[in-house]
Amino acid sequence: MKRLLYICVAALLFTACDEIEQIIKPSVNYYFGSPRSETTETSAKIIIDQPFAAVDGEIYNEAVITLGYVRAEDQFVEELTIVKEYETKESVIIFTINDLEPSTQYIAYTFIDAGEHGGKKSEAYRFETKTHTPEYAAMCRASVEAKGIMATITLSEVAYLVDDKEVPFSNVRVEYARKRSELEWIGIDIAGENFSDGTETITIPAEGADYLEEYSPYLYRVVFTPADDQFPTITTESDEFMTEYAEVTAEISTPDVTIVGDNIEIDVESVKVWFDGVERPDYYNLEYYVYYREPGGEQYYWSNKTEVELTNGGISLSLAVASFEEGKEYEFAAAVVAGAEKKVKLSDVVTITIPKEETPTPPTPPTPPVGGDTDTTAIAGDWQLTLWRGAEPSFDVYLSITEDGVVTLWQRIESREWEQFYSTTTLENSVISGEYTDGTAWSASYTVTVDGDTMTWIDTADDTDISVYTRCTLPDFNTGATTRSAHNNRFL
């Protein structure tokens, strides 16, 4: 009986302990918050409102929080990758995941391990990395050697890069432009295979383009065209270079200087000028001259010069002998003034002596007639031509008319010397005609009217040929010139 009683008491005790144990087991709750993601092409930040575990309503501070993730397409065949490290910031924790694949969906879970109180996994949530955007870049090293009208650009270490990896390119275009407010780019193409040895040198200007301007700033840039047309064309930043003064060389024939009649004739058979080794007779910064001076001057100092044009590759000039002093020596040289620096290039110097002109024996003036047989009292006197065909004449004409019809003509039309002629005349009904003492008739007859000190002659065959004379005192025709009569172009 006692034994039975003992067994019953023991059974009751064990039953009571089980119920007590069930009564004192703690209550554990898990709070996972709301996750959100910030992604790049290859990384993600998972931001979660502070997750925690609560035991009997108290936060369990020793809970361990981790993150597990896997590609969505592999969620059933691969284990999760676990991330234990995170950053705590204000009321959130941030897991950073690297080495992800672009444009890929992932599934993630948050784990809370409450130690002896157990652990729990959150609901699955998804995030997706961004689509990969390639980075394109072009690189090259350029060196410029500039002259006056040309330049060379050498390119090396040329590459087209996609995500820092070299890819083939089909063409490289070097463009250059004079630096000014409006740029006009000129390009020179280089095929991609030309860079097989690593470098390529081009010469500016491009074929058919104008030469460069001396001592001027220029810009240049490089345009890359990839072989794969899915990649964009890339143009580098522009860089600058400055041209120098051109190196000027010239070949100028020795002038042929001769005196022909009243002129000194200078002929230079050939004038050639090179700028940086390029012959350019039409260069805008190029002038041609004939220099002359008395002997003894410095090499580039000449007292006189005359600009001339280049004709058939040479130059020529005619100078009046009267501009030079008789009996003196003069030096002559052909010259070009070339380039922005105005460099002077001279031919060999030729020296000539201006001959002294012998004093000519004046011609015997014509013998005046003894008298005429016409009454010209109404027009007698000394007269100067002051108007001819409505304008002041550019030549000199004087008439002296006697009362018995003798006319003396002095003229200086095509000569520096006075020419003198005598005529006898006939005057009838106000019409005058005449004949020179050598038997030559006047070229016309004239209707004559006199009004005070003014006399008007009108050609009877051409009423536009009107000569107006004014009474005057005759000049001294023997001063500074020789009076002669041997001339065919007579005014009357």
Secondary structure, 3 states (H helix, E strand, C coil): CHHHHHHHHHHHHHHHHHHHHHHHCCCEEEECCCCEEEECCCCEEEEEECCEEEECCEECCCCEEEEEEEEHHHCCCCCCEEECCCEEECCEEEEEECCCCCCCEEEEEEEEECHHHCEEECCCEEEECCCCCCCEEEEEEEEEEECCCCEEEEEEEEEEEECCEEECEEEEEEEEEECCCCCCCEEEEEEHHHHHHCEEEEEECCCCCCCCCCCCEEEEEEEEEECCCCCCCEECCCEEEECCCCCEEEEECCCEEEEECCEEEEEECCEEEEECCEECCCCCCEEEEEEEECCCCCCCCCCEEEEECCECCEEEEEEEHHHCCCCCEEEEEEEEEECCCCEEEECCCEEEECCCCCCCCCCCCCCCCCCCCCCCHHHCEEEEEEEECCECCCCEEEEEECCCCEEEEEEECCCCCCEEEEEEEEEECCEEEEEECCCCECCCCEEEEEECCEEEEEECCCCCCEEEEEECCCCCCCCCCCCECCCCCCCC
